[in-house]
Amino acid sequence: MKLVVISGCKTLVLIEMGCGINICRHSFGSKLTNISSMVNELRLVGPASANCYTKRKFNDEMYIDDQTYPITMNIVSDENIVHDVVIGQPLLKTSTKLRMGPKPNQTHPT
């Protein structure tokens, strides 16, 4: 888990290398008042062929490990994921350098 800031809102994210997109819970997306989202319905297939659908998506920036990265976030129903945000392969396919280990996370002041 990593502490990040998305649109001024701090949260812990799960880094999931097997996830092809970035997703967040609807309740987390509702906290982001300065974003514009658009309808985006994608069918997602999870473990044991469980299905869920994205509702909307938005583009923003995420601050993590003293760096800012552009992200596209897909919103799903709260029942579909346990964590507020799951960061997948799109971020990991960039030049992102994530710090792992016992050092406390530093976050951008909000």
Stockholm file with secondary structure:
# STOCKHOLM 1.0

chainA/1-110         MKLVVISGCKTLVLIEMGCGINICRHSFGSKLTNISSMVNELRLVGPASANCYTKRKFNDEMYIDDQTYPITMNIVSDENIVHDVVIGQPLLKTSTKLRMGPKPNQTHPT
#=GR chainA/1-110 SS CEEEEETTEEEEEEECTTCSSEEEEHHHHHHCTTCCEEECCCEEECGGGCEEEEEEEEEEEEEETTEEEEEEEEEECGGGCSSSEEECHHHHTTTCCCCCSSSCCCCCCC
#=GC SS_cons         CEEEEETTEEEEEEECTTCSSEEEEHHHHHHCTTCCEEECCCEEECGGGCEEEEEEEEEEEEEETTEEEEEEEEEECGGGCSSSEEECHHHHTTTCCCCCSSSCCCCCCC
//
